[in-house]
């Protein structure tokens, strides 16, 4: 892991980084002011339990459903309307705000991987977002995508993981302090380093599914995790015997700098998941 920029945000952020979503979830009861326009366009705030609500916007029709998991301290808006519109033209696509971000409720406590995965599970059930899923995880969102996939293997049709680093082995003290869940300004209250280690520790084969690991080659970098970015991220290839690594020549802001390439990869694995 390294202190890097979110894949879906221009602001500096550290990299991060279970009730099962029902196969026949019940319609959600949104909070006042939220809009729900039907199972194919679920949009609004949904109660995920314990008095907490998450905001999600789903558009389009088709299966599998694309779930966009944004990078650290980034929310659904960071994927961009034009980005989402191109995916919506092919299948149902959902982007959501984690607790503490965007239009969702605030976060509290010290949040680990099971907490983040549990929130996603609760949202998928409450908003009636049915499986199968094509999970897209950018930067720190990749750890959450992996954590969810490991616990829901039959529901995962494909995955795209975008520049999600392997964890630090021996992080410096200033990084430990900066990524602490107790740090003022950590709006997600996420224990970033622990979430990364938890996801890395549980990674295993999800199934014989299409998976793309997009890894940035940081030419000339003096930072050890950036130097080892390409080889380190090969650890995610265990997710599927069909997993492939795509090395890209951008900064960590892959989604912003080359959205066409990211969309191309998502649509590629979508077609493969459909048998095309």
Secondary structure, DSSP 8 states (H G I E B T S, - for coil): --EEE-TT-SSEEE--------TT-------TT--B--TTSBEEEEEEETTEEEEEEEE---SSEEEEE--TT--GGGG-HHHHHHHHTTS-EEEEE-TTSTTS----S-B-HHHHHHHHHHHHHHTT--S-EEEEEETTHHHHHHHHHHH-GGGEEEEEEES-----SS--HHHHHHT-TTSTT-TT-B-HHHHHHHHHHH-----S-EEEEEEE--TT--SHHHHTHHHHGGGGGGG-TTEEEEEE-S-S-HHHH-HHHHHHHHHHHHHHHTT-
